[in-house]
Amino acid sequence: MRKYLFILIAALVILSIINHRSIGKAVELCEEGKGTPQIEKDVFAFNWSVSCQK
């Protein structure tokens, strides 16, 4: 049982890290285009959106 719990927690952490990097890349692309990023996300960044205001 502990093995499955560890796998589940590790997967959640990995997905959260990947999502945070994706948000960072979206913000970076917006700023390169001379825009202002508007970010909405939850704590673990599973639900997020970035809009770019120019």
Beta strands, then each sheet from edge to edge (+ up, - down):
strand 1: 36-41
strand 2: 48-53
sheet 1: 1+ 2-
end
